[in-house]
Amino acid sequence: MRSSDVTMSVAWEMNSMLPHSEYIAQNITDLLKCATEEVPWHKTAVADRGIEIWQKETGGIVSMKLKHLIPASVEKLSMYLLDVTHRKEWDLIMDKFEVRETLNEENDIIWLKFKAMHPAQEPKDFALLRSWRIGQEIAVIANHSVVHESVPPVAGVCRAEVLSSGFIIEQQKDDIETCALTYVAQVL
């Protein structure tokens, strides 16, 4: 697959639900596929506190994966990551995080705005479809850029886009109060 073959943001028109249900299902599938596909990941670092970092490039798409053990259950960590009020506690460049439209009990449209990383840069924002499935031993929180009327572009803010991104949370076999948190992001 070439980067020119990849559709970044998908237009989200609410007058046809069939394509949306397929796109919602694909959101979870794409994240899991990216995290587990056979293309080799290259370990680039083991950061402080045991965070492992990998990357790969396939057809112009750059993927990054981070993994860390967290002392929490799958359900507790999933609920924490889904709660918009907690994001600023662990994401230091997060400026705003809003649920713009709730689609159903496991899918919504969100708006994320990040502070500029450098004085010469504009802040960035994302319009995302967020989908989640939470089980007892594994949870998935998947994101993908969309074009949606509830998240219009903002003057002075660069609209960024992401392919599959999100969290995979897996309970450790030997400790039900510890889980492996994997974050995956794909960008062009």
N, C-alpha and C positions, 0 to 999 in steps of 0.2 A: 504494500500500500504506500502510495506517495502522499506527501502532505497536501498536495493540490487536490487529492481525491477525498479529503476529509472535510466534512461539514462541521464547523464549529458551533455557533449558536443556531438553534432550531427555532423557527417562528412558531409561537404558541398561540393558536387561534382556538377559542373555546367553542366554536360552532360545530366541531366534529370530534366526538370522544373516542372513536375507534383508533385513529392514529396515536392519540395521546396515551391510551392504555398500553399500546405496543411500545411507545417511547419510554413510558414509565418502567415497564418490565426490562427494557434494554438498558436503562440507566444502571440497575443493579448488576445485570449480566456483564456489561462492559467493564465495570470496575473489577469484578472477580476475575474476568478474563485477563485484564492487564496485569493484575497481581500474580497470576499463576501461569501465564503462558510460557512456553518453552524457550523463547528467546532469552539468552543468558543475561542476567543482571550482573553488573560489575560493582562489587563492594568498594565504595569510595572512602568510607571512614567509619570509625567507631568513636562517637563523640562522648563527651562527659556523661556520666551516669548511665553508660551502656546503651546509648541509642545507636543502632546500626543504620547506615545510610547506603543505598544502592542506586544506580542509575543505568539506563539503557537508552539506545536510540534505534528506532525502527522506522524506516521510510520517512525520515524528517520529523518524526514525532519523538520528543524527548519525554521519558518517563522517569520519575523519581519515587523511591520507596524508602520510608523510614519505619523502623520497628523498635519497640521498647516494651518491657514488662511493666505492668501497672498493678499495684496492690488494690484491686477492686474487682467486684464481680462483673460479668458481662452486662447484666441489666443496669447496675449502678453507673458504670462508665458510659454506657449508651445514653442513658437519660441525661447525664451531665453534659455530654457532647451535643445533644439535641437542644438543650435549653439555651436560648439566645442570651439569657442574662449572665451566663458563665463564660462566654467566649473571651471577653476582655481579661479575665483572670489568667488565662494561659497563652493568649495571643497578643503580644505586646504592640503589634502594629495595627490591630483591629481598631477601627474608629466607630463604625456603626454596623449593626446586624439586625435586620428586620425580616419578619415573616410578612410577605406582601399578600399572599393568597394561600389559603389552606385548600388543597384539592380534595383530600380525604384524610383518614386517620394515619396514613403512612406516606404522604406525599405533599409537598408544598412548594411554593415559589418564594425564594428568599433573595434579599439584597444584602450584599456585604460591601462595606467601604473600608479601605485600608489607608493608613497614613502614608504620606510620601516617605520613601526610604532615604532621600537625599533632597536638599533644598532646591535643586534644579529640576526635580521631577514633580509631576502632578500626582495627587493621590489617585488610587485605582479603585474601581468597583467592579462587582460581578452581579449579573442576574442569573440565578441558578435554579434549576429543578433539583430539589433535594428529595431523595427517596430512602426509606429505611425499613429494614426488617430485623426484628429482634427475637432471637430464640434463647434458650437456656444456655447453650454452649457457644453460640456464635451470633454476632450481629453485624450488619452491614449498613453504613450510612453513605450513600452515593450522591454525587453532585455532577451536573453537566450544565454548561452555559445554554441559556435560552434567550430568545427575544420575546418579551412579554409586556403587555400594555401597563401592568402595574409597576414596572421597573423601567421607567424612561431614562435616557441618558441625562446626566447632570453636568451642567456647565462647570468647566474647570476641573473635571474629574475624567480620567482616562478609563473608558470601558474596556476591561480586560476579559479574556475568554479562556476557558479551560475545557478540555475534553473530559474524559473520565477522571474523577478525583473523589477522595473520600476515605473513610475509615473502615477497616475490617477488625473486629474485636473477637478474639478467640480465647475461651477458657483454657487454662493450663490443666493438663490431665492429672497432675499430682497435687494441685492446689486450687480449690474452687473459688478462693478469694483473690486469685491472681490471674490476670489475662494478658495476652499479647496484643498490643495495639499496633496495627500496621496502618500507615497513612500512605496513600498512593496518589500521584498527580501526573497527568499527561498534558503537555502543552506543545504547540507548534513552534 
